[in-house]
Amino acid sequence: MPVETEILSEMKIERVPTYVRGLDERLEGGVPKGHVVLISGAAGTMKSSFAFNVIYHAAKEKKNKGTYITLEQGEKNLLKHMARLGMDVSTSKDIKERISVVDLSQLRKDLGKQMSGDWIEPLIAQIKKYKERLGFEVLVLDSLQALYVLSNMQNPRNELFFFFEQLRDLGLTSFLISEMSRDGETFGTYGIEDFLADGVIHLNLEREGRNVDRYLSVVKMRSTKHDTNYFPLLVENGFEIVTR
């Protein structure tokens, strides 16, 4: 094998597709495996649906396993909402077995005596146990703001640095949902989340007259050549960005 081919082979990065039509080809195939990515946006921008879309289609197309931890919405309501968007896990036994949804009540039960005012370390320990038991590769946490409410962080910068690093150490590709205010300019509560993350995907709403349109931008994605423009986001028979 020529030296140039060997170098290119070594540089090749495994990627997790977003399964958003028009987006993955602008991400060199998807999100680099092992990245911690923020899905940031205001209420109504479909952050949860976007993240679920990743693990649903990974299970369907690649037969990969994913786990969705929801600290706000219950499992039943979450799955019902996703089914309305065409992502009904109950229609396929194989898909259902590859997607695990853990809601707050189940997480409290699993954590047991580990629960305290600090949820960061116990949560990481539990995610590690879930991974060992379920063997999943992609994680969604919904949401960071709910985690902050449950935790009593004295030093957010250090504790979030630890949290993000621990997710990377587990070898997971993690999508962390982050709430923004409508007029917000930072992608997280503490203004440091976007620096600590490997990637930031921003979902936005813009009003024109009586119409409200959705937009998507990949603000940041390490180890990836990508466009930072905002593209119209359509949610009909899956997710798609308009590039023309």
C-alpha positions as CSV (number, residue, x, y, z in Angstrom):
1,M,0.0,0.0,0.0
2,P,1.5,3.4,-0.9
3,V,2.4,5.7,1.9
4,E,-0.1,8.3,0.9
5,T,-2.9,5.7,1.0
6,E,-1.8,4.6,4.4
7,I,-1.9,8.1,5.8
8,L,-5.4,8.7,4.3
9,S,-6.6,5.5,5.8
10,E,-5.3,6.4,9.3
11,M,-7.0,9.8,9.0
12,K,-10.4,8.3,8.1
13,I,-12.9,9.1,10.8
14,E,-15.9,6.9,11.7
15,R,-19.1,8.9,11.7
16,V,-22.6,8.7,13.0
17,P,-25.1,10.0,10.4
18,T,-27.8,12.5,11.6
19,Y,-30.2,11.0,8.9
20,V,-31.2,14.6,8.0
21,R,-31.4,14.7,4.2
22,G,-28.9,17.3,2.8
23,L,-27.0,17.6,6.1
24,D,-24.8,14.5,6.4
25,E,-23.1,15.2,3.0
26,R,-22.2,18.6,4.5
27,L,-20.7,16.9,7.6
28,E,-18.4,14.6,5.6
29,G,-20.9,11.8,6.4
30,G,-22.1,12.7,9.9
31,V,-20.9,13.4,13.4
32,P,-17.5,11.9,14.3
33,K,-17.9,8.9,16.5
34,G,-17.2,9.6,20.1
35,H,-18.1,13.3,19.9
36,V,-20.2,15.2,22.5
37,V,-22.6,17.4,20.6
38,L,-25.0,20.0,21.8
39,I,-28.5,20.2,20.2
40,S,-29.3,23.8,21.1
41,G,-32.4,25.8,20.5
42,A,-35.5,27.5,22.0
43,A,-38.7,25.7,22.8
44,G,-40.5,24.3,19.8
45,T,-37.4,23.9,17.6
46,M,-37.8,20.1,17.7
47,K,-34.5,19.4,19.5
48,S,-35.8,16.1,21.1
49,S,-37.3,15.0,17.8
50,F,-34.0,15.7,16.0
51,A,-32.0,13.7,18.5
52,F,-34.5,10.8,18.5
53,N,-34.3,10.8,14.7
54,V,-30.6,9.9,15.0
55,I,-31.0,6.9,17.2
56,Y,-34.2,5.7,15.5
57,H,-32.6,5.6,12.1
58,A,-29.3,4.3,13.4
59,A,-31.3,1.3,14.8
60,K,-33.3,0.9,11.6
61,E,-30.6,1.4,9.0
62,K,-27.3,0.4,10.7
63,K,-28.7,-1.9,13.4
64,N,-26.9,0.2,16.0
65,K,-28.2,0.5,19.6
66,G,-29.0,3.8,21.2
67,T,-30.2,5.0,24.6
68,Y,-32.4,8.1,25.2
69,I,-32.4,9.4,28.8
70,T,-35.2,11.9,29.4
71,L,-35.2,13.9,32.6
72,E,-38.4,15.7,31.8
73,Q,-40.9,13.9,29.5
74,G,-42.1,10.4,30.5
75,E,-41.3,7.4,28.2
76,K,-44.9,6.8,27.1
77,N,-45.5,10.4,26.0
78,L,-42.1,10.6,24.3
79,L,-42.6,7.5,22.3
80,K,-46.2,8.6,21.4
81,H,-44.9,11.9,20.1
82,M,-42.1,10.3,18.0
83,A,-44.6,7.8,16.5
84,R,-46.6,10.7,15.2
85,L,-43.5,11.9,13.4
86,G,-43.1,8.5,11.7
87,M,-40.7,7.1,14.2
88,D,-42.8,4.4,15.8
89,V,-40.5,1.9,17.6
90,S,-43.4,-0.5,18.2
91,T,-43.8,-1.4,14.5
92,S,-40.6,-3.4,14.6
93,K,-39.3,-5.8,17.2
94,D,-35.7,-5.3,16.1
95,I,-35.9,-1.5,16.3
96,K,-37.6,-1.7,19.7
97,E,-34.9,-3.9,21.0
98,R,-32.2,-1.5,19.8
99,I,-33.6,1.6,21.4
100,S,-33.8,2.0,25.1
101,V,-35.7,4.9,26.7
102,V,-34.9,5.7,30.4
103,D,-37.1,8.3,32.0
104,L,-36.5,10.1,35.3
105,S,-38.6,7.8,37.4
106,Q,-36.7,4.7,36.1
107,L,-33.4,6.6,36.6
108,R,-34.2,7.4,40.2
109,K,-35.0,3.7,40.7
110,D,-31.8,2.6,39.1
111,L,-29.6,5.1,41.0
112,G,-31.1,4.0,44.3
113,K,-28.9,5.1,47.2
114,Q,-26.5,6.8,44.9
115,M,-28.9,9.7,44.6
116,S,-27.7,12.9,46.2
117,G,-27.6,16.7,45.6
118,D,-25.0,16.0,43.0
119,W,-26.3,14.0,40.0
120,I,-23.3,14.3,37.7
121,E,-21.1,11.4,39.1
122,P,-24.0,9.0,39.8
123,L,-25.4,9.7,36.4
124,I,-22.1,8.9,34.7
125,A,-21.8,5.7,36.8
126,Q,-25.3,4.7,35.7
127,I,-24.7,5.4,32.1
128,K,-21.6,3.2,32.3
129,K,-23.8,0.4,33.7
130,Y,-26.4,0.9,31.0
131,K,-23.7,0.7,28.3
132,E,-22.3,-2.5,29.8
133,R,-25.8,-4.1,30.0
134,L,-27.3,-2.7,26.8
135,G,-24.2,-2.3,24.6
136,F,-25.4,0.9,23.0
137,E,-23.2,3.3,21.0
138,V,-25.3,6.5,20.8
139,L,-26.6,8.4,23.8
140,V,-29.2,11.2,24.0
141,L,-29.6,13.3,27.2
142,D,-32.7,15.4,27.4
143,S,-31.9,17.9,28.8
144,L,-28.9,19.6,30.3
145,Q,-31.1,22.2,32.0
146,A,-33.1,19.4,33.7
147,L,-29.8,17.9,34.9
148,Y,-28.8,21.3,36.3
149,V,-32.0,21.5,38.3
150,L,-31.3,18.1,39.8
151,S,-27.7,18.9,40.6
152,N,-26.1,21.3,43.0
153,M,-23.1,22.3,41.0
154,Q,-20.6,24.5,43.0
155,N,-18.2,24.9,40.1
156,P,-20.0,24.4,36.8
157,R,-17.0,24.8,34.6
158,N,-15.0,22.0,36.3
159,E,-18.0,19.8,36.8
160,L,-19.2,20.1,33.3
161,F,-15.7,19.5,32.0
162,F,-15.6,16.3,34.0
163,F,-19.1,15.3,32.7
164,F,-18.2,15.8,29.0
165,E,-14.8,14.1,29.4
166,Q,-16.4,11.1,31.1
167,L,-18.9,10.7,28.2
168,R,-15.9,10.7,25.8
169,D,-14.1,8.2,27.9
170,L,-17.0,5.8,27.6
171,G,-16.6,5.9,23.9
172,L,-20.2,7.1,23.3
173,T,-21.4,9.5,20.7
174,S,-23.5,11.8,22.8
175,F,-26.2,14.3,21.9
176,L,-27.0,16.7,24.8
177,I,-30.1,18.8,24.4
178,S,-29.6,22.3,25.5
179,E,-32.4,24.9,26.0
180,M,-32.0,28.5,24.8
181,S,-34.2,31.5,25.2
182,R,-35.7,32.9,22.0
183,D,-33.3,35.9,22.0
184,G,-30.4,33.9,23.5
185,E,-26.9,34.2,22.0
186,T,-25.3,31.4,24.1
187,F,-25.9,27.8,23.5
188,G,-26.0,26.7,27.2
189,T,-27.0,28.0,30.6
190,Y,-23.5,28.7,31.8
191,G,-22.0,30.0,28.5
192,I,-19.3,27.3,28.5
193,E,-21.1,24.3,27.2
194,D,-20.3,25.1,23.5
195,F,-16.6,25.4,24.4
196,L,-16.6,22.1,26.1
197,A,-18.6,20.3,23.4
198,D,-17.1,18.9,20.2
199,G,-20.0,20.1,18.2
200,V,-23.0,22.5,18.3
201,I,-26.1,22.0,16.1
202,H,-28.4,25.0,16.5
203,L,-32.1,24.8,15.7
204,N,-33.8,28.1,15.3
205,L,-37.2,29.6,14.7
206,E,-37.9,32.7,12.6
207,R,-41.2,34.5,12.1
208,E,-42.3,36.0,8.8
209,G,-45.8,37.5,9.1
210,R,-48.0,34.7,10.4
211,N,-45.6,32.0,9.4
212,V,-42.9,30.5,11.7
213,D,-40.1,28.7,9.9
214,R,-37.4,26.4,11.3
215,Y,-33.7,26.7,10.5
216,L,-30.7,24.6,11.3
217,S,-27.0,25.4,11.5
218,V,-23.9,23.4,12.4
219,V,-22.2,26.1,14.4
220,K,-19.3,23.9,15.4
221,M,-18.1,20.4,14.6
222,R,-14.5,19.4,15.4
223,S,-12.6,17.2,12.9
224,T,-15.1,18.1,10.2
225,K,-15.3,20.5,7.3
226,H,-18.8,22.0,7.4
227,D,-20.9,24.9,6.3
228,T,-22.0,27.3,9.1
229,N,-24.9,28.8,7.1
230,Y,-28.5,28.5,8.4
231,F,-30.6,26.2,6.2
232,P,-34.4,25.9,6.2
233,L,-35.4,22.7,8.1
234,L,-38.3,20.7,6.9
235,V,-40.0,18.0,9.0
236,E,-42.1,16.0,6.6
237,N,-41.5,12.3,6.1
238,G,-38.3,12.7,8.1
239,F,-35.9,15.7,8.5
240,E,-34.5,17.6,5.6
241,I,-32.6,20.8,5.1
242,V,-33.2,23.0,2.0
243,T,-29.9,23.8,0.3
244,R,-31.1,25.6,-2.8
